[in-house]
Amino acid sequence: MWLAHGVGGRQDLPIPFGLALTGALVALVVSFVALGALWREPRLGTGTEPPRPLPAPVQRVASARAWPWLCRLVGLVVAAYVGLGFAGPDTADNPTAGVVYVLFWVGLLPLSLLFGPVWRALNPLRTLHLLACLALRRDPSRGLRDLPSGLGYWPAAGGLFAFVWLELVAPHRVSLPVIGGWLGGYAVAMLAGAVVYGSRWFDRGDAFEVYSAVVGRLAVLARRRDGTLVRRHPLDGIAGLRPAPGLVAFVVVLLGSTMYDSLSNAPIWVRVLQSGAAPAPLLGTIGLALVCALVLAAYLGATGLAGRFGGRPVRECAGELAHSIVPIAVGYLVAHYFTLFVLEGQRTLALLADPLGTGADWLGTGSWTVRALGTSPAGTALLQVTVIVLGHVFGTVLAHDRALRLFDRRTAVVGQLPLLALMVVYTTAGLLLLFAA
Amino acid sequence: MMPPHPRRPRSAYAAVALLALLLIGPTACGDGEPAATGTVETVTVTVAGGTVSPAPSRIEVTRGQTVRITATSDVADMVHVHGYDRSVTLQPGVAGTVEFVADRDGLFEVETHGQDLQLFQLVVR
């Protein structure tokens, strides 16, 4: 009977107005400083500062044959353990919702920021496909047909929208049948895609692998194509994210959905949802789609103007600049989910010790009580504004550098103006949502 | 081809980031110790025909303050205060009261769990 809660019992306080204003002003100043004082020739991703290999002993350890299989095994075992939760009672003490929304979805962000595309290594669906192919003596990379090049990231963008819809809109989204039904449907879709297109499907079609890979480009650690483990500048990593169909949609859904999550918390939106004008899930779906559409419209408008000012095709600009939105989205995700991850993460780990609700303590975490761990209101507000402004700084620098590459010398400055305006709008909107929603 | 560049001014954006921190830092540190007051914040909510009145809004209290929520519903329901995990069962047309000391800061939703309606948001500073 106790369905509609479990995740997010406590939410962050709105940030003080002065702090939001300061953040917006800093973002504005940074933008103009970037325009006037940053470098005049493109520097990112040009190989002028090649990634430096890590020391040989580290390389030897990291290149051990056992690692890929160890990761796959960990992915399978953790997935199987988490699956036990579906056999437990559907109460607030069931860990499944916390595992899916907090430990997995939010936790994927810090893991990817530290270690790169981790979900590719852990993904139990990829492993299941690999094992099935090994059993049938088939080449896992070969499917029934080739992956169409026009497909790009579109399946991943669709999968991401489906997941954020589950997380933010779906009725009874913390109940086991809803979570289980969604995950089951997703697993079937992913495995079917892999059967048709081979294992490369996961690289472009699996929303979580794409998310982890896109965000993981900001990691300092990376693997070179020959397998060498290197240390690189995060901006070089993200500048290497090349345009592909659906990439803009994916990044826009990432940013738009997080903004909708903030907005949906505002009393004014709660009143709309409960007004009875239409079923709440329908209104929620419209709201989520509308916020994503607004984020997209701003993006296409700004990159279109930039293209016109800079004398480059509008479509090309939209794809070439998509990477600069990633740090802004990441900053906003961190700001939005930091305390949830720290507080609900602890609670979920405690609940995970007893997934069947039998009073067991299999992980030894059952007696944990949730500790604040530095999540004071003042500290949290400061962190939120700082990461949003940092995301803005990264985004501005990336857009600046890409504009220098796209546009010629004369039009580079004027071509950047719409992009700077776009970033200031995104950042201010994010700060405003933290203040008001 | 681009001419080779000796070194990227890495310090430039490190400096910008630091500047951001320094500018933002002082404004966030104005919070003092919360003063626990003896007053009781009383909230009265009515649910009729699936509509909450007064309409959902934010109610701010100081940490340490006592909050007393009185709710009436035209159908059987249960009021639940998120985060504090306090709840009261409502019989149709009979007011139910839940009272607690708001000793944790944050924003907490107060909802009914039968009709899944948000009654208001409790802001504890």
Interface residues (C-beta under 8 A of the other chain):
Chain A: M1 W2 L3 A4 H5 G8 G9 R10 Q11 D12 L13 P14 P16 G18 L19 T22 G23 L25 V26 V30 V33 A34 A37 L38 W39 E41 P42 R43 T46 T48 E49 H233 N265 P267 V270 R271 Q274 G276 P377 A378 G379 A381 L382 V385 T386 V389 L390 V393 F394 V397
Chain B: M2 P3 P4 H5 R7 R8 P9 R10 A12 Y13 V16 A17 L19 A20 L21 L23 I24 G25 T27 A28 C29 G30 D31 G50 T51 V52 A55 P56 S57 R58 H80 H82 G83 D85 R104 D105 G106 L107 F108 E109 E111 H113 D116 L117 Q118 F120 Q121 V123 R125
